[in-house]
Amino acid sequence: MKSIDKFYSAVNNGKHICVGLDTDIEKIPEQLKHSDDPIFLFNKEIIDATHKDAGAYKLNFAFYEANGIEGLKSLKKTIEYIDEDIFIIADAKRGDIGSTSAMYAKSVYDYFKCDSVTLHPYMGYDSVQPFLEYKDKLNFILALTSNKSANDFETLPLASNEWLYQKVIKKVNDWNGQFSNCGIVFGATQINQLQENISLIKDLPILLPGVGAQGGSLEEVIKLFNQNQLTSYLINASRSIIYASNGKDFAEKASEELIRLNAEIANLSSTKY
């Protein structure tokens, strides 16, 4: 199955939760820390417990790069362990120009064999082009993020009487018209802006961080997408799922939290607004 088809297979079947494997060795259960590869062992248990209900998995590369070569080995093993029909996002936030960007794309797509990546757009088209040329992949480009300091740059007004992040969304639509493999990252904490720009986003696939620990409302997000009859979205949930318990039942509790979120989405989706 092509990478981009994995995304649509998940969301069209009501699987909208992306499980974030942002695994921190300081937060995993103590009994795992004495194994040869505690990060991979933790991820493996989480994947075994959640793979039937997950729309995707997102691996934040920073959590693995911080552990040097051993962390990268854990990252590679985790990606290889995930079922080949499940959509995998490399949350690497790449963005450079020329041969550097081409090497980043080669790393994410040819070596790690992920289905998707998060990208910075602020160096322009040639910083994302090498990723877009992988036509079967799906590239999530940062538009308006969920962090408090997003306002430092992303909401700057432009002479064209629009916000900087709106210009990004328009550019992504242009690029998608050529490659048909672009999406955006839009923070779920920015619900008012999401509502105001839903027609600008059109049918672009959306990755939504910020629900849960960061304060974004699952109900508000689902209500908005239902009202606009849009289904091409993934809601990332990391800490609330993978750290639902720190005991021996951590994988079971992760599964329960994912099932609870899926049930909440299904219930909200069946509600008439």
Buried (B, 14 or more C-beta within 10 A) or exposed (E): EBBBBBBBBBBEEEBBBBBBBBBBBEEBBEEBEEEEBBBBBBBBBBBEBBBEBBBBBBBBBEBBEEBEEEBBBBBBBBBEBBEEEBBBBBBBBBBBBEEEBBEBBBBBBEEBBBBBBBBBBEEEEEBBBBBBEBEEBBBBBBBBBBEEEBEEEBBEEEEEEEBBBBBBBEBBBEBBEEBEBBBBBBBBBBBEBBBEBBEBBEEBBBBBBBBBEBEBBBEBBBBBBBEEEBBBBBBBBBBBBBBBBEEEBBBBBBBBBBBEBBEBBEEBBEEEE
